[in-house]
Amino acid sequence: MSTVAAATCDAKGAGEPGAEKKPLKPCCACPETKKARDACIIEKGEENCGHLIEAHKECMRALGFKI
């Protein structure tokens, strides 16, 4: 099984009192579905991973992203 490098997010200020809440970046949203989608595409090709691609899109939409 191959491994996929995940993008990291800058979490400065997270949990600090009085810190402004920064909007969620698309790169950091839905890490579970993103990892599964990316691994499938690498191993099997995009044409065989439609269900995981759609699951990631639904997750992103649920967080308010326009996809």
Beta strands, then each sheet from edge to edge (+ up, - down):
end
